[in-house]
Amino acid sequence: MRNGVIKRGVMLAAIMAANFGAAHGQAAPLQLKPTVSDDVAASTAVAVPAPVVVEDVSTSPRKIKKALADPYAPTGLDTGGLRLYPTLEVGGVFTSNVTQANTGGKSDFGLRLKPGLRFESDWSRHSWTGQASADILRYMSNPSLSTLTGSADTTFRLDIRRTTRADFTANFVANETGLGDTSLPGTAIEPRRDKSFGASVDLVHDFGGLEGAVKLALARSVYDDVRLSGGGTENNSDRAYIEPSLTLRATLGYSDARLRPYAEVAYAPRTHDLSVDRNGNRRDSQGFSGALGVNLNDGPIWQGDVALTYLVRNYADAGLQAASALGLRGRLGWSPTELLKFEATSGVDLGETAVAGIGGTKTWSAGLSATYGLWNNLEAKAGLGVALSNTGSAVTSTTTATAGLDWKMNPNMSAGILYQGTWFGDGTAAGTANYDEQRVMTRVVFKR
């Protein structure tokens, strides 16, 4: 009898202690089965040992969900705070017109090697991302036309306060202009190698429904000399310039809004290494631009940023007429289903030229690409792009069509084949610089 009273008293005291602890924020007693109304506590309670699930604890929940959704996504290498994604692409290229000639084009076969590295941080605050890649293409019969291109960029986001951040970026691009481009002399025997460098700092503050941004940037562009038939070279040192810029931007709406309209103005002067170019023109200029656009973020279906942009550039030389261009800039993605994705792009630009008496080259571009998942590891891709350039004496056109397949074998290996057709028109009645080139490219990609 006495023992029964003691046992009932102990049980009553335990129940009262549990209720008192829960009411005063103390730890609740261990539960073997979590309650439905306490999901958070259940997910963090150290109760009965559960089966071990192998997953990277340094990966955020969003990244884990993405990795689980795509079993063929590379897992990367964890270095403690940074995750590295190295890749190596090996393939072959067949071209029907390696010299991009108007008539009598020569076919050739090339070997392609493309190493790359991408990285991203996994920090609770701030972030750091970046990528670097090189594209080496060597032709068998025309080694002088072999190409070496590459790019690298990085972005560091510094969260200063809850509503204030700073974005620091740096980038490098090495590109090549082919023999079919009208900016190269007809006697050129190799592509022109162009390089650009850039860095910027962007300070962004959210005032509550209105976001303001101030961006300072510095860009540098250089152009290598080109070898000509007969032993001479084209000196392109007069093309090199430096371009600082200041951009102001105001965006309406909160960061999670579906539609966020914005207005932007920028000032970007250009100063050339040589005050006078090969034709005696002073090419230094003052550039201004304005844009009205909208940022679209409607979940996985619609994503993008499109702006109506106006550019104008005034030149130091009185003999060079001011250049201006109006067009759309940005990209828009649409995913009507999980298997089908579309992306539309557009652009407008005022580029440099060395043609006597002409200030700049106006360029408009537009493209549409589609990706369809035939199976969970096989995708079909197709695209169409058009670019128009007003060189001052003619309007050139470049049309590009692509079609291909990508096969994901496993998270560490994929393969693909791509067709690319290019048709160029020089805009003149004679069309002596017109050309077309058909390419077939195969690749195997190793990734980690």
C-alpha positions in Angstrom: 0.0 0.0 0.0 2.7 2.4 1.0 4.7 1.5 -2.1 1.7 2.2 -4.4 1.3 5.6 -2.9 4.9 6.4 -3.4 4.8 5.3 -7.1 1.7 7.4 -7.8 3.4 10.4 -6.1 6.5 10.0 -8.2 4.5 9.9 -11.4 2.4 12.9 -10.4 5.6 14.9 -9.6 7.1 14.0 -13.0 4.0 15.2 -14.8 4.0 18.5 -12.9 7.7 19.0 -13.5 7.2 18.4 -17.3 4.4 20.9 -17.4 6.3 23.5 -15.4 9.4 23.1 -17.6 7.4 23.5 -20.9 5.6 26.6 -19.5 8.9 28.2 -18.6 10.8 27.5 -21.8 12.9 24.6 -20.3 13.7 21.5 -22.3 10.8 19.1 -22.7 11.2 15.4 -21.6 12.5 13.0 -24.2 9.7 11.8 -26.6 10.0 8.6 -28.6 7.4 9.7 -31.1 7.3 13.5 -32.0 4.0 15.2 -32.0 2.5 16.5 -35.2 2.2 20.1 -33.8 5.9 20.4 -33.0 7.7 19.7 -36.3 10.6 22.0 -35.4 11.3 20.4 -32.0 10.9 17.0 -33.5 13.4 17.6 -36.2 16.1 18.8 -33.7 15.3 16.4 -30.8 18.0 13.8 -30.0 15.7 10.9 -29.4 15.9 7.3 -30.6 18.9 6.9 -33.0 17.8 7.1 -36.6 19.3 5.5 -39.7 22.3 7.5 -40.9 21.7 9.5 -44.1 24.9 10.3 -45.9 24.7 14.0 -47.0 27.0 17.0 -47.0 26.3 18.9 -43.8 28.0 22.0 -45.3 25.4 22.2 -48.1 22.4 24.5 -47.4 18.9 23.0 -47.5 18.2 24.6 -50.8 21.3 23.0 -52.4 20.5 19.6 -50.8 17.0 19.8 -52.4 18.5 20.6 -55.8 21.0 17.8 -55.5 18.2 15.3 -54.6 16.1 16.6 -57.5 18.9 16.0 -60.0 20.7 12.7 -59.3 23.2 13.5 -62.1 24.4 16.8 -60.6 28.1 16.8 -59.6 28.7 16.7 -55.8 31.8 18.9 -55.9 34.7 18.9 -53.5 34.3 20.3 -50.0 37.3 22.3 -48.8 35.7 23.7 -45.7 33.5 26.7 -46.4 34.0 26.5 -50.2 32.8 23.8 -52.6 34.8 23.3 -55.8 33.4 21.9 -59.1 36.2 21.0 -61.5 35.4 19.9 -65.1 37.4 18.7 -68.1 35.8 18.6 -71.5 37.4 16.7 -74.4 36.0 16.6 -77.9 36.4 17.0 -81.6 35.2 19.7 -84.0 34.5 19.4 -87.8 34.0 22.6 -89.8 33.1 23.0 -93.4 34.7 26.5 -93.7 37.7 26.9 -91.4 38.8 30.2 -93.1 35.3 31.6 -93.2 35.8 32.3 -96.9 33.2 33.6 -99.3 34.0 30.9 -101.9 36.1 27.9 -101.9 35.9 27.3 -98.1 38.2 24.6 -96.7 37.0 21.9 -94.3 39.1 20.8 -91.3 39.0 18.8 -88.2 40.1 20.0 -84.8 40.7 18.6 -81.3 39.2 20.5 -78.4 40.2 20.7 -74.7 38.3 22.8 -72.2 39.3 22.7 -68.5 37.2 24.6 -66.0 36.6 25.2 -62.3 33.6 26.7 -60.5 33.3 27.4 -56.8 30.7 28.7 -54.3 30.7 29.4 -50.6 28.4 28.0 -48.0 28.4 30.6 -45.4 25.6 31.8 -43.1 26.4 35.4 -44.1 28.1 36.8 -47.2 28.8 34.7 -50.3 31.6 34.1 -52.7 31.2 32.5 -56.1 33.4 32.3 -59.2 34.4 30.3 -62.3 37.3 30.0 -64.7 37.6 28.1 -68.0 39.8 27.9 -71.0 38.9 26.7 -74.5 41.7 25.3 -76.6 40.9 24.3 -80.2 43.7 23.0 -82.5 43.0 22.4 -86.2 44.9 19.6 -87.9 45.4 21.1 -91.4 45.3 24.8 -90.5 47.2 25.1 -87.2 47.6 28.9 -87.6 43.8 29.2 -87.3 43.7 27.3 -84.0 42.1 29.3 -81.2 42.6 29.8 -77.5 39.8 31.6 -75.6 38.8 31.7 -72.0 37.0 33.6 -69.2 37.1 34.0 -65.5 34.8 36.0 -63.1 34.1 36.1 -59.4 31.6 37.9 -57.2 31.8 38.5 -53.5 28.7 39.7 -51.6 29.3 41.5 -48.3 26.2 41.7 -46.1 26.9 45.0 -44.3 23.5 45.2 -42.6 20.1 43.4 -43.0 19.1 45.9 -45.7 22.5 46.9 -47.0 25.0 44.9 -49.0 28.0 45.4 -51.3 28.8 43.3 -54.3 32.5 43.1 -55.5 33.1 41.6 -59.0 36.1 41.0 -61.2 36.2 39.4 -64.7 38.5 38.5 -67.6 37.5 37.5 -71.1 39.9 36.4 -73.9 38.1 36.1 -77.2 39.0 35.8 -80.9 37.6 37.6 -84.0 37.5 35.2 -87.0 38.7 35.9 -90.5 35.2 36.4 -91.7 34.7 39.5 -89.6 34.7 42.8 -91.6 36.8 44.5 -88.9 39.8 42.4 -90.1 41.7 43.2 -93.3 41.1 40.9 -96.2 44.8 39.9 -96.1 44.7 38.7 -92.5 46.0 35.1 -92.1 45.0 34.6 -88.4 42.2 35.6 -86.1 42.6 38.7 -83.9 42.9 38.1 -80.2 40.8 40.4 -78.0 41.1 40.7 -74.3 39.0 42.6 -71.7 39.4 43.1 -67.9 36.9 44.5 -65.5 36.2 45.2 -61.8 33.3 46.8 -60.0 31.8 47.5 -56.6 28.0 47.8 -56.2 26.4 49.2 -53.1 22.8 48.3 -52.6 20.4 49.5 -49.9 16.7 48.5 -49.3 14.7 51.4 -48.1 11.6 49.3 -47.7 9.7 48.9 -51.0 12.4 50.9 -52.8 15.9 49.6 -53.5 18.7 51.9 -54.4 22.1 50.9 -56.0 25.3 52.8 -56.8 27.8 51.0 -59.0 31.4 52.0 -59.8 33.2 50.0 -62.4 36.4 50.0 -64.4 36.9 48.1 -67.7 40.0 47.7 -69.9 40.0 46.4 -73.6 43.1 45.5 -75.6 43.5 44.1 -79.1 46.5 42.1 -80.4 48.2 42.7 -83.7 47.2 40.5 -86.7 49.6 38.9 -89.1 49.0 39.6 -92.8 49.9 37.7 -95.9 53.2 38.8 -97.3 54.9 39.2 -93.9 53.3 42.4 -92.6 51.1 43.0 -89.5 48.2 45.2 -88.6 48.9 47.3 -85.5 45.9 47.5 -83.3 47.3 49.5 -80.4 45.1 52.4 -81.3 42.0 50.3 -80.5 42.9 49.8 -76.8 41.0 51.9 -74.3 40.0 52.1 -70.6 36.4 52.8 -69.5 35.4 53.9 -66.0 31.7 54.0 -65.3 29.1 55.2 -62.7 25.6 53.6 -62.6 22.6 54.7 -60.5 19.6 52.3 -60.2 16.3 52.5 -58.4 14.1 49.4 -58.1 10.4 49.4 -56.8 9.1 46.5 -54.8 10.3 44.2 -52.1 13.0 41.6 -52.9 10.5 38.7 -53.0 8.0 40.5 -55.3 7.2 38.8 -58.6 7.5 42.0 -60.6 10.0 44.7 -59.8 10.2 47.7 -62.2 13.4 49.8 -62.2 15.1 52.8 -63.8 18.8 53.1 -64.4 21.2 55.8 -65.7 24.9 55.5 -66.4 27.9 57.5 -67.4 30.9 55.8 -69.1 33.7 57.7 -70.8 36.3 56.0 -72.9 40.0 57.0 -73.0 42.2 55.4 -75.7 45.9 54.6 -75.2 46.7 56.6 -78.3 45.1 60.1 -78.6 44.9 59.7 -82.4 44.1 56.5 -84.3 45.6 55.2 -87.6 43.3 57.5 -89.6 44.1 60.6 -87.6 40.7 60.5 -85.7 40.5 61.3 -81.9 38.4 58.4 -80.6 38.0 59.3 -76.9 34.3 59.6 -76.1 31.7 60.4 -73.5 29.0 57.7 -73.1 25.6 58.0 -71.5 22.8 55.4 -71.2 19.3 55.1 -69.7 17.1 52.1 -69.1 13.6 51.3 -68.0 13.1 47.7 -67.2 11.4 45.0 -65.0 12.8 42.1 -63.0 10.6 39.1 -63.1 10.7 36.4 -60.4 7.6 34.2 -60.7 8.9 31.0 -59.1 10.2 28.3 -61.4 8.0 29.2 -64.4 9.1 32.8 -65.3 12.5 34.3 -64.5 14.3 37.2 -66.1 15.3 40.8 -66.4 14.4 42.9 -69.5 15.0 46.7 -70.1 14.4 49.1 -72.9 17.8 50.8 -73.2 19.0 53.9 -75.0 22.8 54.5 -75.6 24.5 57.6 -76.8 28.2 58.3 -77.3 29.8 61.7 -78.2 33.4 61.7 -79.7 36.2 64.1 -79.1 36.8 64.5 -82.8 34.5 67.0 -84.4 34.6 64.9 -87.6 33.1 61.9 -85.9 29.3 62.0 -85.6 27.7 61.1 -82.3 26.4 57.5 -82.2 23.2 56.3 -80.5 21.1 53.1 -80.3 17.8 52.1 -78.8 16.9 48.4 -78.0 16.1 45.7 -75.5 18.7 44.3 -73.1 18.2 41.2 -70.9 17.0 37.6 -70.8 13.7 35.9 -70.1 13.3 32.3 -69.0 10.0 30.3 -69.3 9.5 26.8 -68.0 6.0 25.7 -68.8 6.7 22.1 -67.6 9.5 20.5 -65.7 10.8 18.9 -69.0 10.6 22.0 -71.3 12.5 25.2 -70.9 12.8 28.3 -73.1 15.2 31.2 -72.8 15.0 34.4 -74.9 17.9 36.9 -74.9 18.4 40.4 -76.4 21.1 43.0 -76.5 22.1 46.4 -77.8 25.6 47.9 -77.8 27.8 50.7 -79.2 31.2 49.2 -80.1 34.5 50.7 -81.2 35.6 50.8 -84.9 38.8 51.8 -86.7 37.0 52.9 -89.9 37.9 56.5 -90.9 35.1 59.0 -90.3 32.8 56.7 -88.4 32.3 57.0 -84.7 31.1 53.6 -83.5 29.3 50.4 -84.5 25.7 49.8 -83.4 24.8 46.2 -82.7 21.5 44.6 -81.9 21.1 40.9 -81.0 18.3 38.5 -80.2 18.2 34.8 -79.5 15.8 32.0 -78.5 16.9 28.6 -77.1 14.9 25.6 -76.0 15.7 22.5 -73.9 13.5 19.4 -73.6 14.1 16.4 -71.3 13.6 13.3 -73.4 14.5 11.2 -70.3 15.8 12.0 -66.9 19.4 11.9 -68.2 19.0 12.9 -71.9 18.2 16.4 -73.1 17.6 17.8 -76.6 18.6 21.4 -77.3 17.9 23.9 -80.1 18.6 27.5 -80.6 18.4 30.4 -83.1 20.2 33.7 -82.9 20.4 36.9 -85.0 22.8 39.8 -84.7 22.7 43.0 -86.8 25.6 45.5 -86.9 25.5 49.0 -88.4 29.1 49.7 -89.3 28.3 53.1 -90.8 28.8 51.9 -94.4 26.6 48.8 -94.3 24.4 46.7 -92.0 25.9 43.2 -91.5 23.9 40.2 -90.3 24.9 37.1 -88.5 22.5 34.2 -88.1 23.3 31.2 -86.0 21.3 27.9 -85.6 22.1 25.1 -83.1 20.7 21.7 -82.3 22.1 18.9 -80.1 21.8 16.2 -77.5 23.3 16.1 -73.9 23.6 12.7 -72.2 24.3 12.6 -68.5 25.8 9.2 -67.8 26.4 9.7 -64.0 27.2 12.6 -61.7 30.8 12.6 -62.9 30.5 12.1 -66.6 28.4 13.4 -69.5 28.6 13.4 -73.3 27.0 15.4 -76.1 26.9 16.3 -79.8 26.1 19.7 -81.2 25.4 21.1 -84.7 26.1 24.8 -85.3 25.4 26.7 -88.5 26.5 30.3 -89.1 25.5 32.5 -92.0 27.1 36.0 -92.4 26.1 38.8 -94.7 28.3 41.8 -95.2 25.3 44.1 -96.2 26.8 45.2 -99.5 25.2 44.6 -102.9 28.2 42.6 -104.0 28.4 40.5 -100.9 32.0 39.7 -101.4 32.5 39.0 -97.7 29.5 36.7 -97.2 30.2 33.2 -95.9 28.5 30.3 -94.2 30.1 27.7 -91.9 28.7 24.4 -90.7 30.1 22.8 -87.6 29.6 19.4 -85.8 31.1 19.2 -82.3 31.3 16.2 -80.0 32.3 16.2 -76.4 32.8 14.1 -73.3 32.8 16.0 -70.0 34.4 14.7 -66.8 33.3 16.5 -63.6 33.4 16.2 -59.9 
